[in-house]
C-alpha cells in the first residue's frame, strides 16, 4: 500500500526535531531530479545504450526520446504508432510497435527510417540486440520469438515457436545468451543464439517474472510480481529469493555496483537491494535442455523515408523522495503519492520513468546512503 498518512506525519515530526541530534535517513536529500516528458504521452520503458545514453519509448505519443545527459537535451524521434520498447546500437535506433506489429530502424545521423511489417504477430513487447547487431523481440500475446537481421539486403526475419504454447514479455542479454520468461507455463528460459539451444528452469508456483537483468556472474535477476520479491537464478538452478520488506509489487529492475535497483507501484517507490546483507531463501530448480524450433525468410520493408528529429532542452527540477525503509540491505524511497514508476535503468546514475506523472527521474548515485547505514527502520506491512 501507499505511504500511510500517520507515518508521513511521523517523518515530519522526526525531521523537525532532527536538530537535536543526527539527521535520519527519512529526512536526507535523496538527490532526485526530474524533467518533464510529453504531457500527453505515456512512457514506460527506458534503456541505456553502451555510450550511457537513455532511450525512452512513449507508447501513447508514438515517439522515442534519446537523452544526452552530458549535453542536456532530448532527441525526439516521431516513429508513430505505439512503440513499446526501443534500443540503440550506436548507429541506429530500433523499436517495436505493440499495436501494429511493426518493427522499425532509424539512423541517428540523418533520420533515415525503415519499417518492416510482421504478419500474424501478437503484440510486440520486449527487445534485445545480440553481439551481431540483430534485433530480437517478443510477442506478448503469441507464442513466438523473433529475430531481425538487416546485415544484408533483403533483411532476414526468423520466427521461433516457444514450447508448450508459452509466451514471453521482456528479455535480457548476457553475451551469447538471451534470457526470457515463459509467463504462461511458469518457466525461465535461456537461449544460446549461436545454435538455438534452449535451457529451461521451472519456477516455484505463483512466480510471475517481469523485469529482467543479468549480473556480472551470469546470474539472472528478475522482479517477481507474483511472489512480491526479487529473485536471482544461477545457471546451475540455484534460486535465491529476496522478499520485499514492504510486501508490495516490484515491476522493473536494473543492476549497478553489486546493487539491484527496482521500481514498484503498490508503494509508488524506488528501491535498492544489497544482496550481501538482505535475508533470503534458497531453492534448487531442475534444469532441462531443449531446442527452439524456427524458420527464417527474407522480409522487405513495408515503407521507408525520413524522420524529422527535433531537439528539446532538458529542464531539471531538484526534489527529494523520503527514505522510508533503510535496513537489512534494503533502501526504499517514497515517490509522490500520485506516481507510477515503471522503467528503470542504470548508467552513471539511476534513471526511472514515472508513467503517471509523465516525468523522467534521475537519482544521483553518489547521494545514496551507504547500504550499511541504518537510521530509521520503518517497515510497512
C-alpha positions in Angstrom: 0.0 0.0 0.0 1.0 3.7 -0.3 2.8 5.6 2.4 0.2 5.9 5.1 -0.7 9.4 6.4 0.2 8.7 10.1 3.7 7.6 9.1 4.1 10.6 6.9 3.4 12.9 9.9 5.8 10.8 12.0 8.5 11.6 9.5 7.7 15.3 9.5 8.0 15.3 13.3 11.2 13.4 13.2 12.7 15.9 10.8 11.6 18.8 12.9 13.5 17.5 15.9 16.5 16.3 13.9 18.4 19.4 15.0 18.8 17.8 18.5 21.0 15.0 17.0 21.9 13.4 13.7 19.5 13.6 10.7 17.7 10.3 10.0 17.6 8.9 6.5 14.0 9.8 6.1 15.0 13.5 6.2 18.0 13.1 3.9 18.1 14.6 0.5 17.7 11.6 -1.9 19.3 13.6 -4.7 16.4 13.1 -7.1 15.9 15.5 -10.0 13.0 15.3 -12.5 12.3 16.5 -16.0 9.0 16.5 -17.9 8.2 14.1 -20.7 5.4 14.7 -23.2 2.3 15.8 -21.1 0.0 13.9 -23.4 2.1 10.7 -23.5 2.6 7.5 -21.6 6.2 6.5 -21.4 7.0 3.2 -19.8 10.5 1.8 -20.8 13.9 3.4 -20.5 17.0 1.6 -21.8 20.7 2.7 -21.6 23.0 2.1 -24.5 26.7 1.4 -24.5 27.5 5.1 -24.5 25.4 5.8 -21.5 22.6 7.5 -23.4 19.0 6.8 -22.4 16.2 5.7 -24.8 12.6 6.2 -23.7 9.6 4.8 -25.6 6.4 6.7 -25.3 3.6 4.4 -26.1 0.8 7.0 -26.4 2.6 9.7 -28.3 4.3 7.4 -30.9 7.7 8.7 -30.2 11.1 7.6 -28.8 13.3 10.1 -26.9 17.0 9.8 -26.7 18.5 11.6 -23.7 22.0 13.0 -23.9 22.7 13.6 -20.2 26.0 15.4 -20.5 24.7 17.8 -23.2 21.4 18.4 -21.6 18.8 17.7 -24.3 16.3 15.2 -25.7 16.4 14.0 -29.2 12.8 13.2 -30.2 12.1 10.6 -32.9 8.4 10.7 -34.2 8.2 7.0 -35.0 4.4 7.0 -34.9 2.2 4.1 -33.8 2.6 2.7 -30.3 6.3 1.9 -29.6 6.6 -0.5 -26.6 10.4 -0.8 -26.4 13.5 0.8 -28.0 17.2 0.1 -28.2 20.2 1.9 -29.7 23.2 0.2 -31.2 25.5 3.2 -31.6 24.3 4.0 -35.1 20.6 3.1 -35.3 17.6 3.4 -33.1 15.4 0.2 -33.1 11.9 -0.1 -31.8 8.9 -2.4 -31.9 5.2 -1.4 -32.0 2.8 -3.3 -29.8 -0.3 -2.3 -31.7 0.6 -2.6 -35.4 3.3 -5.3 -35.3 5.8 -3.0 -36.9 9.5 -3.2 -36.2 11.4 0.0 -37.1 15.0 1.2 -37.5 16.1 4.8 -37.8 19.6 6.3 -38.4 20.5 8.6 -35.5 22.7 10.5 -38.0 20.2 11.6 -40.6 16.8 10.2 -39.6 16.6 7.7 -42.4 13.9 5.2 -41.4 12.8 1.7 -42.5 9.8 -0.2 -41.2 9.0 -3.9 -41.5 5.6 -5.4 -41.0 5.4 -8.9 -39.5 2.3 -10.8 -40.5 0.4 -12.7 -37.9 2.2 -11.4 -34.8 0.7 -10.8 -31.5 1.7 -7.6 -29.7 5.4 -6.8 -29.9 6.8 -6.1 -26.4 10.4 -6.6 -25.3 13.6 -6.2 -27.3 17.3 -7.1 -27.2 20.3 -6.6 -29.5 22.7 -9.5 -29.8 26.5 -9.3 -30.4 26.0 -9.4 -34.2 23.6 -6.4 -34.1 20.5 -8.5 -34.8 17.3 -7.4 -33.1 15.4 -9.9 -31.0 11.8 -9.2 -29.9 8.9 -10.9 -28.2 5.2 -11.1 -28.9 3.4 -10.8 -25.6 0.1 -12.2 -26.9 1.5 -15.0 -29.0 3.9 -18.0 -28.7 6.6 -16.5 -31.0 10.1 -15.1 -30.6 11.6 -13.1 -33.5 15.0 -12.1 -34.8 15.5 -9.5 -37.5 18.9 -9.4 -39.3 19.5 -6.4 -41.5 23.2 -7.0 -42.3 22.3 -7.9 -45.9 19.6 -7.0 -48.3 16.9 -8.1 -48.2 16.7 -8.4 -44.4 16.0 -11.8 -42.8 13.3 -12.5 -40.3 13.5 -15.6 -38.2 10.4 -16.8 -36.3 10.7 -19.2 -33.4 7.9 -21.0 -31.6 8.1 -21.2 -27.8 7.4 -24.7 -26.4 4.1 -25.7 -24.9 2.2 -22.6 -26.0 4.5 -20.3 -24.0 4.5 -16.5 -24.2 7.3 -14.1 -23.3 7.4 -10.4 -22.5 10.8 -8.9 -21.5 14.3 -10.1 -22.5 17.8 -9.6 -21.1 21.0 -10.3 -22.9 24.1 -11.9 -21.5 27.0 -12.3 -24.0 25.7 -15.1 -26.4 22.6 -15.8 -24.4 19.1 -14.3 -24.2 17.0 -14.7 -21.0 13.3 -14.5 -21.0 10.4 -16.0 -19.0 7.6 -18.2 -20.2 4.7 -16.4 -18.4 2.1 -19.0 -19.4 4.0 -22.1 -18.1 5.9 -20.6 -15.3 9.4 -21.2 -16.6 12.6 -19.2 -17.0 14.3 -19.7 -20.4 17.8 -19.0 -21.7 18.5 -19.2 -25.4 22.0 -19.6 -26.8 21.7 -17.6 -30.0 24.6 -19.4 -31.8 22.8 -22.7 -32.0 19.2 -22.1 -30.8 19.7 -24.4 -27.8 17.2 -23.6 -25.0 17.7 -24.2 -21.3 14.6 -24.1 -19.0 14.1 -23.8 -15.3 10.6 -24.4 -13.8 9.9 -21.6 -11.3 8.1 -22.0 -8.0 4.3 -21.9 -8.1 3.0 -18.4 -8.1 6.1 -16.8 -9.7 5.4 -14.1 -12.2 8.6 -12.5 -13.5 8.5 -9.1 -15.1 11.7 -7.0 -15.3 15.0 -8.9 -16.0 18.7 -8.1 -15.7 21.9 -10.2 -15.7 24.7 -9.6 -13.3 28.5 -9.9 -13.8 28.4 -13.5 -12.7 26.0 -14.6 -15.4 23.1 -14.9 -12.9 19.6 -13.6 -13.9 17.8 -11.2 -11.6 14.0 -10.8 -12.0 11.2 -8.9 -10.4 8.7 -11.4 -9.2 5.3 -9.7 -9.2 3.6 -12.9 -8.0 5.9 -13.6 -5.1 6.5 -9.9 -4.3 10.2 -10.4 -4.2 13.4 -10.0 -6.2 14.9 -13.3 -7.3 18.3 -14.4 -8.6 18.7 -17.5 -10.7 22.1 -19.1 -11.4 22.6 -21.4 -14.4 23.0 -24.4 -12.1 19.4 -23.9 -10.9 20.1 -22.2 -7.6 17.3 -19.7 -7.0 17.8 -17.0 -4.2 14.5 -15.4 -3.2 14.5 -11.9 -1.5 11.0 -10.9 -0.3 10.4 -7.1 -0.4 10.3 -5.6 3.1 7.0 -3.8 2.4 5.3 -6.8 0.7 4.5 -4.7 -2.3 4.8 -5.5 -6.0 8.1 -4.9 -8.0 8.0 -4.0 -11.6 11.3 -3.4 -13.4 14.9 -3.6 -12.3 18.5 -2.6 -13.1 21.9 -3.6 -11.7 24.8 -1.4 -10.8 27.9 -1.9 -8.5 26.5 -5.1 -7.0 23.2 -3.5 -6.1 19.8 -4.2 -7.5 17.5 -1.2 -8.2 13.8 -1.6 -8.8 10.5 0.2 -9.3 7.3 -0.8 -7.6 3.8 0.6 -7.8 2.0 -0.5 -4.7 4.0 1.9 -2.7 5.0 4.2 -5.6 8.6 3.8 -4.7 12.2 3.4 -6.0 14.1 0.6 -4.1 17.6 -0.8 -3.8 18.6 -4.2 -2.6 22.1 -5.1 -1.3 22.2 -8.9 -1.8 25.2 -9.2 0.6 23.1 -8.0 3.6 19.4 -8.9 2.9 17.9 -12.1 4.1 16.8 -14.6 1.5 15.8 -18.2 1.0 17.3 -20.6 -1.5 15.8 -23.5 -3.5 17.3 -25.6 -6.3 15.5 -25.9 -9.6 15.8 -28.8 -12.1 17.4 -27.9 -15.4 16.2 -29.2 -18.8 17.6 -28.8 -22.3 15.6 -28.2 -25.4 16.0 -26.9 -29.0 14.0 -23.9 -30.1 12.3 -24.6 -33.5 12.2 -21.8 -36.0 12.2 -20.8 -39.7 13.8 -17.9 -41.5 12.8 -16.0 -44.6 13.6 -12.8 -46.4 11.5 -9.7 -45.5 11.3 -6.4 -47.4 10.5 -3.1 -45.8 6.9 -2.1 -45.6 8.0 1.5 -46.1 11.0 3.8 -45.8 11.5 7.5 -45.5 12.9 10.2 -43.3 12.1 11.2 -39.7 12.2 14.9 -38.7 14.2 14.7 -35.5 13.9 17.6 -33.1 15.9 18.5 -30.0 14.3 19.7 -26.7 16.4 21.1 -23.9 16.1 19.3 -20.6 14.9 21.3 -17.7 15.7 19.5 -14.4 13.9 20.3 -11.2 15.5 19.1 -7.9 13.3 17.3 -5.5 13.6 14.8 -2.6 12.0 11.4 -2.0 11.9 10.5 1.7 13.8 7.3 2.6 11.1 5.1 4.3 13.0 1.9 4.6 16.7 1.7 5.3 17.6 -1.6 7.0 18.8 -5.2 6.5 20.1 -4.5 2.9 17.0 -2.6 1.7 16.6 1.0 0.9 13.3 2.4 -0.4 12.4 5.9 -1.5 8.8 7.2 -1.4 7.9 8.8 -4.7 5.0 11.3 -4.8 1.6 9.9 -3.9 0.3 10.0 -7.5 3.4 8.4 -9.0 3.5 5.2 -11.0 7.2 4.4 -11.7 7.8 1.7 -14.2 11.0 1.6 -16.3 14.4 1.9 -14.6 18.0 1.9 -16.0 21.5 2.2 -14.6 24.1 4.2 -16.3 26.2 6.8 -14.5 23.2 7.4 -12.3 19.9 5.7 -11.7 17.1 6.7 -14.2 13.4 5.9 -14.0 10.2 6.7 -15.8 7.1 7.8 -13.9 4.3 6.9 -16.3 1.5 8.6 -14.3 3.3 11.9 -13.7 5.0 11.9 -17.1 8.4 12.6 -15.9 11.9 11.1 -16.1 13.6 10.9 -12.8 17.4 10.9 -12.1 18.8 9.6 -8.8 22.4 10.6 -8.4 24.2 7.5 -7.2 26.7 9.4 -5.2 24.0 10.8 -2.9 22.6 7.4 -1.9 23.2 6.5 1.7 25.7 3.6 2.1 23.9 0.2 2.4 25.3 -0.4 5.9 23.8 2.7 7.5 20.6 2.2 9.5 18.8 5.4 10.5 15.1 5.0 10.8 13.7 1.5 10.2 10.1 1.8 9.1 8.7 -1.4 7.6 5.3 -1.2 6.1 3.0 -4.2 6.2 
